Amino acid sequence: MAIDDRTTTPIPESTSPKQTTSTWSALRPLLLRVHFYAGLLISPVLLLAAVSGLLYALSFQVEKVLYDHELRVPAGERVLPLSEQVDAARTAHPEGTVTAVWPSPEEGATTRVLMSSPDVEEGKSLAVFVDPYTAEVRGDLPSYGSSGALPLRAWLSEFHADLHLGDLGRNYSELAASWMWVVALGGLLLWIGRRRAAKRSLFLPERGPKSRRRTLSWHGAVGLWAVTGLVLLSATGLTWSRYAGENVDVLQARLGGTTPTVSATLDGAAPTADGGGHEGHGAGHQQPQAPAGADVGIDKAVEAAAAQGVTGRIAVTLPADGKGYVVKETDTQFPAHLDSVAVDPADGRIMDELRFSDYPLFAKLTRIGIDAHMGVFLGLPNQLALAALMVGLILLILWGYRMWWLRRPTKERTLSFGRPVPRGAWRKVAATLLLPLAAGTALVGWFVPMLGISLLAFLVLDAALGALAARRASQSAS
């Protein structure tokens, strides 16, 4: 994503005070060098994240076609009780234990009965699809995460998150999320700070024959339109990252933004915190045991929840380990319907309720942000926006590398690449600005460790290359 432009024309004094012009003139070479190296060295990681993210965004619609037999049925006249549908799933898979039920959300859709089963790997559930009109079992598939990703989307989700390498692979996605906002915002400042004859060129790419200037125009204009989405993806991606995610959780708790959950404990214990997660990160299935005493059944529990306004697209967690039923709304369309209630299995009494409107503001924003990152917030429009954003990111990276290639010395016949921005830009920045900037960078590097560690590695490498170049120059002069 490197904007490789070495012109240093300051902003005209008519639109900016002298102090601002002087400050920008000093900061711009430093920002340009950081943007150049970050774009050059981090872009392969960003490209991998963009391609896998694009495939993930498209997988929602592919999933509907690929698993149509399991997901859709001919509409009938009467929907059978949930208990009969669950019994059909148990009969088809006696080796499994039912953990949750997703009733048919609309006409012609199947009911999904989730089971813990030895036939699926750890962290996933066996989803049994039942015709709500006939109780016919339409099939079964592994299901992953809070959005119920089926095999194709689950595979792509894991590939996007960790390349199927576990904790080691998560470092790649955290590195991408750590740097994307830096590269995006740095590019935005460089693009806005350019001197231009017409404001139109700020928002729209220039026309004309192919050239480095035209490539830069496309890179800058598309980056301007994409920067907000890229920064939001970076921020939400860090919330469940391996290292920065821990710091985000601590900050969220201190700001009073921890996501609450409804209390389903039969002895009335206080609710526990639940941070929400990205396809299985932060939301596991309970391992159920038969509750002691009477059980009013799933149908009565759903009726009790409906009386409290918890209706529509819902998920029902069955009683387990001294807990009651949990019925929660899962409609993430705008406005989101995410209310939940806990139901006592003995008598159908509502033990606790939680309204999405009562969530702390930070918890609401976190939930909406993560859902948007996962492509489930607004459904198809969300997925199309993610796909467009990933295509934009891929193009920005390719344009950045093209500009770097076009800067190579053309007189040399040997393979060569574009020159970087000259060293020593930081020396032109006043100490009153450089010290706070360094302190802020150190603080951000501590809060986002993958950013701090990789930035330190860049600085060490750059210093080593600078020392080597100075030594060769000295030897040539002597």
Secondary structure, 3 states (H helix, E strand, C coil): CCCCCCCCCCCCCCCCCHHHHHHHHHHHHHHHHHHHHHHHHHHHHHHHHHHHHHHHHHHHHHHHHHCHHHHECCCCCCCCCHHHHHHHHHHHCCCCEEEEEECCCCCCECEEEEEECCCCCCCCEEEEEECCCCCCEEEEEEEECCCCECHHHHHHHHHHHHCCCCHHHHHHHHHHHHHHHHHHHHHHHHHHCCCCCCCHHHHCCCCCCCCHHHHHHHHHHHHHHHHHHHHHHHHHHHHCCCCHHHHHHHHHHHCCCCCECCCCECCCCCCCECCCCCCCCCCCCCCCCCCCCCCCCHHHHHHHHHHCCCCCCEEEECCCCCECEEEEECECCCCCECCEEEECCCCCCEEEEECHHHCCHHHHHHHHHHHHHHCCCCCHHHHHHHHHHHHHHHHHHHHHHHHHHHCCCCCCCCCCCCCCCCCCHHHHCCHHHHHHHHHHHHHHHHHCHHHHHHHHHHHHHHHHHHHHHHHHHHHHHC
